[in-house]
Amino acid sequence: MNPVIRLGLAAGFVGGIAACSVIDPISPAVQSGAAQFGVYVALGTSLGAGYSNGGLVRHHQMRSYTALFARQAGAAAFTIPSIGDSGIPQLLVLRSYAPLLITRAATPGAPLNSAQLSSYHNLSIPGALLVDVIDSTLYGRSPLFAIIQRGRGTLLQQAIGLSPTFVSFEFGANEVLSAATQGSGTLVNPAFQPPQFAAMYTIAMNGLAAGAPNAELALFNVPDVTSIPFFTTFPPITLCNGAPTPLLHGPNADPLGPNDLVLLSAGAALAAGTGFPVGCTSYVSGAPGNGNGLGESLVLDASEQASIQGVITAYNAIIDSVATNRGAALVDLNALLNQVANVGIRNGGQVYTDDFITGGTFSLDGVHPTDLGYGIMANAMVDAVNARFGATLPRVDLGAVATRGRYRIQPSTGVPRVKPRVVGLDGVIRDLYGGLGTPIP
Amino acid sequence: MRRFGAFAAAVLLLVTPGMAHAAGYGIYEQGAAALGMAGASTASVSDASAVFFNPAALTRLEGSNHLYVGGSILTPRTSFAGVDPYPGYGVVEEMEVQTFPLPAFFYARRFDRWAGGIGIFTPFGLGVEWASPEVFTGRHIVTKANLEAVNLGISTAYQVNPMVSVAAGGNALFSKVKLHQNVQEKFPPGGQPVDVAEAVLESDLEPGYGWNAAVSVGPNDRWRLGAMYRGKVIAKPSGNADFTQILTGDPQFDAQVAAGLPPDQGVSTVLRFPAIWSVGAAWMPERWKLEVDLVLTEWSLFRDLPIEFEQTPQNNQSIVEEYEDALAIRLGAEHRLDAYTYRFGYYFEQEAAPAESVSPLLPDAPRHGVTLGFGCGFGTDKRWTLDAYNLALFPERRNTEGVNRDSYDGEYKSYVNAIGFNVGYHW
């Protein structure tokens, strides 16, 4: 065939295919308002990192609220410490529905871009504390610091080194979770007390103001961690021969009060009949109750909850004050979780709640969100940033977030509550909160 | 002539739903050989489609009688993405993918220094049908529209001297239009618009008349120049308007709508078909032919589309268009080999519609066309010819820039593929 004809046919074919497609929907033009999102850096915890189902893996990292926000804001580049299948630590996997069994994947994943020369824009680290922003003393407690922080200086130094124009700052939850997930209302480190928290917050803010004077801020307050599925899945009362009967705890097998919380990590004990009075059966496994009390580390009683909530209230007052003084956007994560826990989030005709597995917003570890949950967080951040800076960043399409990927979530409507057993959850908690009692200089 | 013309036009309209293809609602696809060169043929056209491209070139045809019969098949695809405030961000609408056959017939006869030609072709047309009309967000503007126009053209050419030929002729353009749209009212008062009726306006076939003139200059064997003017045609067809109420389910509101709905009645309109100027220069070294044309269409004639009702003049309306003249540049090449001839070309044409008039009825846009053609002769002395072409037309995305007159704003994306064949015979 003549080369001119051949070239014409090829060009026409390619051009025609491209031109035939239906036009893409138009999104509103994004106005950045008083903020600039060109270089966005995220400092935060496992939430910012996209931790889900007990581990970090690229699939969920790309759907963290930080990554979603970067996309909505049109950040020029937002690099993350990508981790391949099956995550680090290896993810929890739903093994069966009946009985409901969740275990960890057999093999962990590996970092995919550890050779990146510059610091990652997402410097959120699972288990990170506020003190980690400015001090590297505790970095050795988790391999995830080595993967994300990579011995390149404190998180604050790395953030400043990226010359950010916008920074999100989300700390405080791990300080209280490290106590609550061990069934304690006492903070595990004196450095977590509100006065010390306030002092460290001020140091971090001053450091950012000095090193990145043009960066605008979005500050996250601390949610009431006691309302997450890790604490609300197992009721403190069981039906025993048709009668409501409190579970037992402590060496004396004392009955739990109606407002006490049984931790998700109690699954193995509950499955063995521990915590159930003799003559009752386990609502996890059907095993006969052995009359032994649940260990104190598996229960968060009402007074311990009050202590934790008091710290959260104090933290949030500090964060609120800093946000006001610094002109930062305040992302009210506390109110958002309350909404999820109490009334749910309506989207696409469905209501998503904090019910474990079936609620749609929390992943298999009972602590961290699903992709949808992170989408909801990203929208809270978008709303707060738009309101504070007069921007018009588009919200995340929750329908797209909720149904993409391998971990399709389901809304809770009409689905009976389940009493699952998560094998390996102790390891998840240990990974996140182990070694936090080390004194901090 | 009028009876024959009307009959021929009616026959052609039976198989010719129109489709805007050049700017506005113009259709330049009238001969496969010329279209292989992107329509750049005002100077060098060498078959009976010269009746359309340049009748003065009829004197340069070899042989006494020329027949050139065929047509094009157009397949347009158009979609629309809305913006705020209406129909809103995220809205995407699509036109039904339709196929429009456009037959064309040309005959030419030479008498020494004189020549005459007759052609029946479709120089204008429009075909619009939006998918899912019951929920299409622009259904209050149009859900379906057809403008069908068939031209009967007759031209006489005279060879003044071996270098110069001139031509003049007349055109009878038979046209009809049909428009479907939904009538909406706010319900409850001040609330959201709801569909209360479907209006179908359909005109009868009505002729309009125009004239044309052309000149062809051949200073030597290698150069050919040409110019053509085809005058405007204005038709004033009348027809019928039918209104069918769409019940909302609210008896009181439906009764109010029924009381205010116009009765089925006669309707008339004015269809304006613009004049076209074209000039071209062709260079024909050895086996090659290269031509460049400039084509100006006086779209400023299309000021509005008035609709006048016989019984209820208070319902008269004028769809304001305010088009602007549009210039096209057409570049084409032909390479004659022993066994066959291949052609290729490119053209660009300006938009005719201002942003205010870019609408679901006519989403006009600047456009880029790329063509590839093929031709061969066969039979005794190659008296038979077969020409074919394919045109890939890429209209640029057209945004209403927030100023659409119907407040229906967004961006249109289109693509048109045209394929055409013509069989020629001369004796």
Chai-1 contact restraints between the chains, C-beta under 6 A:
chainA,res_idxA,chainB,res_idxB,connection_type,confidence,min_distance_angstrom,max_distance_angstrom,comment,restraint_id
A,N2,B,Y342,contact,1.0,0.0,6.0,A-B,restraint_1
A,I5,B,Y342,contact,1.0,0.0,6.0,A-B,restraint_2
A,G8,B,F344,contact,1.0,0.0,6.0,A-B,restraint_3
A,G8,B,L372,contact,1.0,0.0,6.0,A-B,restraint_4
A,G12,B,A392,contact,1.0,0.0,6.0,A-B,restraint_5
A,G15,B,A392,contact,1.0,0.0,6.0,A-B,restraint_6
A,G16,B,A392,contact,1.0,0.0,6.0,A-B,restraint_7
A,A19,B,F394,contact,1.0,0.0,6.0,A-B,restraint_8
A,A19,B,Y415,contact,1.0,0.0,6.0,A-B,restraint_9
A,C20,B,R77,contact,1.0,0.0,6.0,A-B,restraint_10
A,C20,B,Y415,contact,1.0,0.0,6.0,A-B,restraint_11
A,V22,B,S79,contact,1.0,0.0,6.0,A-B,restraint_12
A,V22,B,E94,contact,1.0,0.0,6.0,A-B,restraint_13
A,I23,B,S79,contact,1.0,0.0,6.0,A-B,restraint_14
A,I23,B,A81,contact,1.0,0.0,6.0,A-B,restraint_15
A,I23,B,K413,contact,1.0,0.0,6.0,A-B,restraint_16
A,P25,B,A81,contact,1.0,0.0,6.0,A-B,restraint_17
A,P25,B,G90,contact,1.0,0.0,6.0,A-B,restraint_18
A,P25,B,V92,contact,1.0,0.0,6.0,A-B,restraint_19
A,I26,B,A81,contact,1.0,0.0,6.0,A-B,restraint_20
A,I26,B,V83,contact,1.0,0.0,6.0,A-B,restraint_21
A,I26,B,Y89,contact,1.0,0.0,6.0,A-B,restraint_22
A,S27,B,Y89,contact,1.0,0.0,6.0,A-B,restraint_23
A,P28,B,Y89,contact,1.0,0.0,6.0,A-B,restraint_24
